[in-house]
Each structure stands twice: as C-alpha cells, then as structure tokens.
Amino acid sequence: MPELPEVETTVRGLEPVLLGQRLASVEPRRADLRKAIPVDLRQRMTGATVTRLSRRAKYGLIDTDRGDTLVFHLGMSGRWRVDPSAILPHDHLLIGTAAGRTVALNDPRRFGFLDLWSSEAIAQYPPFLAMGPEPLGPDLTAAYLLSALEGRGASIKTMLLDQRIVAGLGNIYVCEALHMAKIAPSRAAGRIALPRLERLVEAIRAVLTAAILAGGSSLRDYARPDGELGYFSKQWHVYGREGEPCSCGALVRRRTEGGRSTFWCARCQKA
C-alpha cells in the first residue's frame, strides 16, 4: 500500500501539471472505487482552477478556486499517470487542463477512493478528525509522544501505527525508524524515556525525508506520476531483509503480528 512518502511524492509530481491550471475536463469513468465517486464531481471540478496541492497523512488533497477540495486515497494499487500515451482500462478518472495536459488516476484493485469536501472545513473531513500530528510537522515532538504514550502497555510499533497517535506512519517506515533510533519494536510504549523519544522523532523525520527524496518505496504496483519507480527500498536497513546481515553484523529478524511483518535487529534494538 502506498504510504506517506509515496503520497507526498505523488502530490509533488502532480503539482507542476495541475497547480494554477484551469481544469478543462474532468471525467469519472466509473461510478465507484472503494466507495461511490461523488455524482457531482464532474460538474464541480470542470472549469475550476487548482489553487493548491497538499497531503494529510496518506490522503492527497487538490484545492480549487471554487472552495472545493478533491480528496484522493491511493488504496493498495492506485497511482496517477501524467500525460498517458493511451487510456488504460483501469484509468478511472481523467483530468485535462486548459494547457493541454492530462492526468489519469489508475487503480486496478479499486481500493482507493475519491471524495469532495469544503476546502475551508477540510480539518473536519471525517477521517481527519481523530488523527494525530503529521510526522514531518512541528507538532510531533518527544514531549508530545511522552504525553500521548503515558501508561500505554502496547508496543511502541503498535502505537506508532495508530493514526490517532501519529498520522500517516506505515509499517515500512516505522520498522526503519525504530531501527535507526535503536528501539526494540516490542518495547512497551509507555516505558520509553524522553531522551529516547527525542531520538525516535529525529529518526522518523530522517527516514521519511530520505524516502521522499528517493521517490518512495516500490511495492507491487506503486510508481510515481512520471512512471518511475521509487527506489527507497534500496536503502532499507531491516524491512524485507529477514536473514540478511544488519550493519552491525547480526541477522535481521522477522515476526508476524496481525498480518503485519515486523523486521528488526536484536543486537541494535535491545530495548
């Protein structure tokens, strides 16, 4: 599933094509993806000018001068294609600009979705109401984590994947950040002291920033809007590397919990 760096990369890839452009055509090519596509999406978006592109957690946001925000989620296999040479069967939304550019939302598995919401009230969009701070924003601090995790007996990995604690973190980047911070993924979240949480916040930011610069990680169908594959997977230290040597020489381990794999180094991440 595309995670925060993949969505950020997608938004940045769409920005040169859409920002400041009038949308000459907006064509939904089916009635639904994971849920119904708003029936008035074509009417509300056609003729509008894109004023801003941004991201909240794993959601992409496209604002227009009509006060509407197109919210998109890439689900398991969604990606935007820029100026496609041909329209494919799974291109479910086509947007054409007055400048002659085209973007197509392609989603073979149809686990993504599209929605429209008031730009002015985007903070009240239902999925955003209970979300924690952005991991790259100023509100994620060690002091915040210390307070949010106080008394929690669940593992630090479980807590970091809880969108109510931190918005947008996914399995790959939590494994990598915990390794960089030298914290065991099974450590009780409420038992981690402030200095180690400071190291963890720095690691989260470093891992996400590196992943965005690398264009994200390519898993299954993910590709950037320009068609290129993200290559952060080549920088993974533990994720997907079970049985391979960590930089310290010990072998990377893996265990499965709730359908998710956790990768870690028992030597580097002792506690």
C-alpha positions in Angstrom: 0.0 0.0 0.0 1.4 3.5 -0.8 2.4 5.1 2.4 3.1 8.7 3.4 6.3 9.2 1.2 4.6 7.7 -1.8 1.6 10.1 -1.4 3.9 13.0 -0.8 5.9 12.1 -3.9 2.6 11.8 -5.9 1.4 15.2 -4.8 4.8 16.8 -5.7 4.6 15.0 -9.1 1.1 16.4 -9.8 1.9 20.0 -8.7 3.8 21.1 -11.9 1.0 19.8 -14.1 -2.1 21.0 -12.1 -1.2 24.0 -9.9 -2.6 27.2 -11.2 -4.3 25.4 -14.1 -7.9 25.5 -15.2 -9.5 22.1 -15.4 -11.0 21.9 -18.9 -12.3 18.4 -18.5 -13.0 16.1 -15.5 -14.2 12.6 -16.5 -15.0 9.9 -13.9 -15.1 6.7 -15.9 -17.0 4.6 -13.4 -19.4 5.3 -10.5 -17.3 4.0 -7.7 -14.0 2.8 -6.4 -13.9 1.6 -2.8 -16.9 3.8 -2.3 -19.1 5.9 -4.6 -17.5 8.7 -6.5 -19.4 12.0 -5.9 -22.1 12.2 -8.6 -21.4 16.0 -9.0 -17.6 15.7 -9.2 -17.6 16.4 -12.9 -19.8 19.5 -12.5 -18.0 20.9 -9.5 -14.4 20.4 -10.9 -14.8 21.2 -14.6 -13.8 24.8 -15.2 -12.3 25.3 -11.8 -8.7 26.4 -11.2 -6.3 24.4 -9.0 -5.0 26.6 -6.2 -3.1 24.2 -4.0 -2.0 20.6 -3.7 -1.1 19.1 -0.4 -1.3 15.9 1.7 -2.8 14.9 5.1 -1.4 11.6 6.4 -1.9 9.2 3.4 -4.5 11.3 1.6 -3.8 13.7 -1.3 -5.7 17.0 -1.5 -6.3 19.1 -4.6 -7.9 22.5 -3.8 -9.8 24.7 -6.3 -10.9 28.3 -6.5 -14.5 27.2 -6.0 -13.8 26.2 -2.4 -13.8 22.5 -3.1 -11.0 20.0 -2.3 -10.7 16.8 -4.2 -9.6 14.2 -1.7 -7.9 11.1 -3.1 -6.6 7.9 -1.4 -4.5 5.5 -3.5 -5.6 2.4 -1.7 -3.5 -0.7 -2.5 -2.6 -0.1 -6.1 -3.6 3.5 -7.1 -1.3 5.9 -8.9 -1.7 9.0 -11.1 -0.3 8.9 -14.6 0.8 12.1 -16.2 0.2 12.7 -20.0 -0.5 9.0 -20.7 0.0 7.9 -24.3 -3.1 5.7 -24.1 -6.0 5.4 -21.7 -6.0 2.1 -19.9 -8.9 0.0 -18.6 -8.2 0.9 -15.0 -7.8 4.7 -15.6 -10.9 5.6 -13.5 -10.6 9.4 -13.5 -9.3 11.6 -16.3 -8.5 15.3 -15.8 -7.5 17.5 -18.6 -6.1 21.1 -18.2 -6.6 24.1 -20.4 -2.9 23.9 -21.1 -3.4 20.5 -22.8 -2.0 18.3 -20.0 -3.7 15.1 -18.8 -3.6 13.1 -15.6 -5.3 9.8 -15.1 -6.0 8.1 -11.8 -5.2 4.4 -12.3 -6.3 1.8 -9.7 -6.6 -1.8 -10.8 -7.8 -3.1 -7.4 -10.1 -0.2 -6.8 -9.3 0.0 -3.1 -8.7 3.8 -3.4 -11.3 6.4 -3.4 -12.2 10.0 -4.4 -14.2 12.5 -2.5 -15.1 16.2 -2.5 -15.1 18.3 0.6 -15.2 22.0 1.5 -11.6 23.4 1.5 -12.5 25.7 4.3 -13.6 22.8 6.5 -11.0 20.2 5.4 -9.9 19.8 9.0 -13.4 18.4 9.7 -13.2 15.8 7.0 -14.3 12.7 9.0 -11.1 10.6 8.5 -9.0 13.6 9.7 -10.9 14.3 13.0 -9.2 11.8 15.2 -5.7 11.9 13.5 -2.6 12.7 15.4 0.0 15.2 14.2 1.9 15.0 11.0 5.2 13.2 11.5 7.1 15.9 9.5 5.3 18.8 11.1 6.2 20.8 14.2 3.6 19.2 16.4 5.4 15.9 16.5 7.8 16.3 19.4 9.3 14.0 22.0 7.2 15.8 24.7 4.0 15.1 22.7 4.9 11.4 22.4 5.7 11.2 26.1 2.3 12.5 27.0 0.4 10.5 24.3 2.1 7.3 25.2 1.9 7.7 29.0 0.7 4.5 30.7 0.5 2.6 27.4 1.5 -1.1 27.7 1.1 -1.8 23.9 4.3 -2.0 21.9 5.9 1.2 20.5 5.5 -0.2 17.0 1.7 -0.7 17.5 1.4 2.8 18.9 3.3 4.4 16.0 1.0 2.7 13.5 -2.1 4.1 15.4 -3.2 7.1 13.3 -4.6 8.7 16.4 -1.1 8.9 17.8 0.8 9.9 14.6 -0.9 10.5 11.2 0.4 8.7 8.2 3.1 6.3 9.5 3.1 2.9 7.9 4.8 -0.4 8.5 7.9 0.1 6.4 8.9 3.4 7.8 8.1 2.5 11.4 10.4 -0.5 11.2 13.1 1.6 9.7 12.7 4.5 12.2 12.8 2.2 15.2 16.0 0.6 13.9 17.6 3.9 13.3 16.6 5.0 16.9 17.8 1.6 18.3 14.5 0.9 20.0 13.0 -2.6 20.1 9.6 -2.7 18.3 8.2 -4.8 21.2 9.2 -2.2 23.8 6.2 -1.0 25.9 5.4 2.5 24.5 4.8 4.0 27.9 8.2 2.9 29.2 10.3 4.8 26.8 12.0 7.8 28.3 12.1 11.3 26.9 15.7 11.2 25.5 14.9 8.0 23.5 11.7 9.6 22.2 13.8 12.5 21.0 16.0 10.1 19.1 12.8 8.4 17.7 11.3 11.7 16.5 14.6 12.5 14.7 14.7 9.0 13.2 11.1 9.2 11.9 11.8 12.5 10.2 15.1 11.3 8.8 13.6 8.1 7.4 10.6 9.8 5.8 12.6 12.6 4.3 15.1 10.2 2.8 12.1 8.1 1.4 10.5 11.2 -0.2 13.8 12.2 -1.8 14.1 8.7 -3.2 10.6 8.8 -4.6 9.2 6.3 -2.1 9.4 2.6 -2.0 8.2 0.4 -4.9 5.9 -2.3 -3.7 3.9 -4.2 -6.2 2.1 -1.7 -8.4 3.3 1.6 -7.0 5.0 4.1 -9.3 5.4 7.9 -9.3 3.2 10.0 -11.6 6.1 10.2 -14.1 6.1 6.4 -14.3 9.4 6.0 -12.5 9.6 3.5 -9.6 10.6 4.8 -6.2 14.0 3.4 -5.0 14.0 3.9 -1.3 13.8 0.1 -1.0 17.5 0.0 -1.8 18.1 2.0 1.4 16.1 -0.3 3.7 18.2 -1.4 6.7 15.8 -4.0 8.1 12.5 -4.0 6.3 12.2 -7.0 4.0 15.7 -8.2 4.9 15.0 -11.2 7.1 18.1 -13.4 7.5 20.3 -10.8 6.0 23.1 -9.1 8.0 22.4 -5.8 9.7 25.1 -3.2 9.5 26.2 -4.5 13.0 26.7 -8.0 11.6 23.8 -9.7 13.4 21.0 -11.1 11.2 17.7 -9.2 10.7 14.8 -11.0 12.3 11.1 -11.0 11.3 7.9 -11.9 13.1 4.2 -11.5 12.1 1.6 -9.9 14.2 -1.9 -9.2 13.0 -1.0 -9.9 9.4 1.9 -7.4 9.5 5.6 -8.3 9.4 8.0 -6.7 11.9 11.7 -6.5 10.9 14.3 -5.7 13.5 17.9 -6.3 14.7 18.0 -7.9 18.1 21.5 -6.6 18.7 21.0 -3.0 17.7 17.4 -2.8 19.2 17.8 -4.5 22.5 15.3 -2.4 24.5 
